Amino acid sequence: MEYIGEHLLPGFIGRLSVSTAFVSALVAMVAYYLNDRTQNAGYRKIARYSFGLHSLATLGIVLSLFYLLLNHYFEYDYVWKHSSLNLEPRFVFSAFWEGQEGSFILWLFWNAVLGLILMFKAKDWENHSMMVFSAVQAFIASMVLGVYPLGLKIGSSPFVLMRETAENIGLPWTQLANYLERFPAFMDGTGLNPLLQNYWMTIHPPTLFLGFASTLVPFALAMAALIKGDFKSWVKPALPWAFFSVGILGLGILMGGAWAYEALSFGGFWAWDPVENSSLVPWIVMAGAAHLLLIYRNKRAGLSAAFIMSLLSFILILYSTFLTRSGILGDSSVHSFVDLGLSGQLLIYLLFFSVLALGLFLWRYKKIPKSKSDDDLSSREFWMFIGSLILFISAFQIIFSTSLPVINKLIGPEGLIPILSENKAPHLDPIAHYHSWQLPFALVIAILMAIGQFLRYGKTASKVFWRGISISLILSIALASYTAQVYYLWSEPLYLALLYSGIFAVFSNLWYWLISGKANWSFAGSSVAHIGFALILVGALISNGRKQVISRSQVFTENQAANENIQMLQGDSLKLGPYTGVYEGVEMEGQKQFYKVSYFNNPGDSEPLFQLRPFLQFSDQMGPNPNPDTKHYWNYDIYTHITYSSELEVASPDGFGNEAEVSLGQGDTAIYEGHFVVLDSTLANFVGNEERQEILAGKLTAHLRLINPMGTEFPIQPAFVVENDFKEFRDTVLAMQGFKFRFEDVDPDKNEIQIRAWTKVDPIEKPYIVQKAIVFPMINILWIGSILMVIGSFIAVWQRVKRS
């Protein structure tokens, strides 16, 4: 059958590109292996051409999918699920990587880019490192193959037509050549998740996935060193890549925090969500690996630890991929992808490289050079190693707590090896749980960043050390004491200690660069990065530890906690911290409802100081989604979002609202608004043409009873009428009781009917909103620190590339 309106060529090109990318990656891997075994230069030539073809094919995949999205070819399942006609063009990027398939393609693309750079720059390391690179690319390409050899699913393709998906094959509409023209559902897509319709989501995912891809380079070089048995010289080419990974992955994570702060309504930038954690942990481990590589470069110590941390960072990327895409997290994360049936393939991917890398490391462990003497307690390398160890322990705690669903699957009462008598329950307050562990780790790291610059490799004279840190120590004590007084931190010993150590780290690194380093850029990388990270700690401590909810209310409203959410009637003045707030009204712009709230310095002022417009964004997928609006000052932010609005209490033209639906079989009982609804029977009347054996009209009547709390019964007989292909609902209205009932549909498979009910809604005398408003003090310190940390990391990369 030739279908009308389908655009098959771009989908064919996309599928062909995926197959080419997969096969050429395998060929490159095998050719690099044969070149290593035979030293035949012809195999290296084949390998390079194959990886080049793989990269071109990957570009073809990217362009094909963008072409489908930009042209709104909704006959393709991926396009239909992730875009729509009213999607702004700038958010097509977000639609590209919203789904699993698109994000795999993004990862594949960045790996190809970095692989090409490594192929031409690796020199003696090309063979073995590119063999690893090509193997990884083959695995990722397989995730978007979408083939079923011998009934086994390998990958999920974004180039599958709607009529070819497993859930649609065999449905009647797939037999219609003009299904795209006949059914309105195929004329537009379901649309992009409204939470992703934010400019941060056009740049955060590609930056984050570039960070994921960057961890592969140190991994591949470490694997190459273990394969070759050359355990030392890989450190030099790996160092700049490790710091590049720290910088770019850190930037991607911080962009995610900025998106959460601007687009989500939990009130902050970090919620210790499992998906957030699974990107943070590889970054922490890579930061430790980079510093261990520095130790070996300068003192020929800590090489085994550098190997294990470099390998683990990429393995943890694979593990986070399994966590977020296998469906094992269930409802424990708002970020995780829907399971596409790829969990087995993801597990093979994870186990293959984990077993290969760790097995190779253990096999070579005895041959890896060890330090011939113990490090002096006053040496820089000793405390850098301690810092890397603290980072590893910190990462382990985060990934262990995040992996509770995995632990339950493995050793829970219904797991593979049922050891535990009951499942490990998720933490009721994850933020408090993680803070209780991570704040002490952060405290130690801040102290080590403060003193580390003034320690020397080998041994440090105590007079030199104390002379170096004395000025910065005095300055930090003075500023930290003043800050603690302003933000009332004296009652929190751990907060106070972290504040002192964070400010100490800022002053000591600044002093080291300006005085000891004479403001030389060759000293700037580590100092700027350390200052940035210390400012992140201080900014997070003050902004979160001393945030103030100014939307205080003593009235408890439904589903809203007292003292945090305040009801604001339109036109009324209410006290919001130091301001007087007035809800001015609502404005509709497309799918967004903007709620205007003016903030005045004093009651009765004619002009507001500022106005905020938090909004609700509507979608068929997720209903109303609150999006915050924030007023930024240099020393604090006022962050607001809508938790409820009277605009959501939409009533039908006859004044009924609070819609509910229930399925009932004969004799079943449901509870609605404190009343019992009982289905006694259904009555069917049909009129047909006996000669043609067809039904011309039919009426189904549901005989129900409504029983109030006093036991009084009221008959209900809504009807469902079909005549000449038209449906008509004949509702039953109980005016005195304030109810309306409709016979909505029939489910013959379950022998049930669907009943829809409404209650009479009193007209709203005055529109209102329920709003939450939070003041985050000194949060700009955190954002400034984020920028400085990334800049410092890239300066470190530039310094090491320049030296090499």
Secondary structure as GFF3:
##gff-version 3
##sequence-region A 1 804
A	DSSP	alpha_helix	8	38	.	.	.	ID=ss1
A	DSSP	alpha_helix	41	70	.	.	.	ID=ss2
A	DSSP	alpha_helix	77	82	.	.	.	ID=ss3
A	DSSP	three_ten_helix	89	91	.	.	.	ID=ss4
A	DSSP	alpha_helix	92	96	.	.	.	ID=ss5
A	DSSP	alpha_helix	100	121	.	.	.	ID=ss6
A	DSSP	three_ten_helix	123	125	.	.	.	ID=ss7
A	DSSP	alpha_helix	126	142	.	.	.	ID=ss8
A	DSSP	three_ten_helix	149	151	.	.	.	ID=ss9
A	DSSP	three_ten_helix	162	164	.	.	.	ID=ss10
A	DSSP	three_ten_helix	172	175	.	.	.	ID=ss11
A	DSSP	alpha_helix	179	182	.	.	.	ID=ss12
A	DSSP	three_ten_helix	184	186	.	.	.	ID=ss13
A	DSSP	three_ten_helix	194	196	.	.	.	ID=ss14
A	DSSP	alpha_helix	200	214	.	.	.	ID=ss15
A	DSSP	alpha_helix	216	228	.	.	.	ID=ss16
A	DSSP	alpha_helix	235	263	.	.	.	ID=ss17
A	DSSP	alpha_helix	274	299	.	.	.	ID=ss18
A	DSSP	alpha_helix	303	325	.	.	.	ID=ss19
A	DSSP	alpha_helix	343	364	.	.	.	ID=ss20
A	DSSP	three_ten_helix	365	367	.	.	.	ID=ss21
A	DSSP	alpha_helix	380	402	.	.	.	ID=ss22
A	DSSP	alpha_helix	404	411	.	.	.	ID=ss23
A	DSSP	alpha_helix	430	452	.	.	.	ID=ss24
A	DSSP	alpha_helix	462	486	.	.	.	ID=ss25
A	DSSP	alpha_helix	493	511	.	.	.	ID=ss26
A	DSSP	pi_helix	512	516	.	.	.	ID=ss27
A	DSSP	three_ten_helix	521	523	.	.	.	ID=ss28
A	DSSP	alpha_helix	524	545	.	.	.	ID=ss29
A	DSSP	beta_strand	548	549	.	.	.	ID=ss30
A	DSSP	beta_strand	566	569	.	.	.	ID=ss31
A	DSSP	beta_strand	573	576	.	.	.	ID=ss32
A	DSSP	beta_strand	579	589	.	.	.	ID=ss33
A	DSSP	beta_strand	592	600	.	.	.	ID=ss34
A	DSSP	beta_strand	610	612	.	.	.	ID=ss35
A	DSSP	beta_strand	615	619	.	.	.	ID=ss36
A	DSSP	beta_strand	623	627	.	.	.	ID=ss37
A	DSSP	beta_strand	629	632	.	.	.	ID=ss38
A	DSSP	beta_strand	636	645	.	.	.	ID=ss39
A	DSSP	three_ten_helix	646	648	.	.	.	ID=ss40
A	DSSP	beta_strand	656	664	.	.	.	ID=ss41
A	DSSP	beta_strand	669	672	.	.	.	ID=ss42
A	DSSP	beta_strand	675	689	.	.	.	ID=ss43
A	DSSP	beta_strand	694	707	.	.	.	ID=ss44
A	DSSP	beta_strand	713	716	.	.	.	ID=ss45
A	DSSP	beta_strand	719	723	.	.	.	ID=ss46
A	DSSP	beta_strand	726	730	.	.	.	ID=ss47
A	DSSP	beta_strand	732	734	.	.	.	ID=ss48
A	DSSP	beta_strand	739	747	.	.	.	ID=ss49
A	DSSP	beta_strand	752	760	.	.	.	ID=ss50
A	DSSP	beta_strand	768	777	.	.	.	ID=ss51
A	DSSP	alpha_helix	779	803	.	.	.	ID=ss52
###
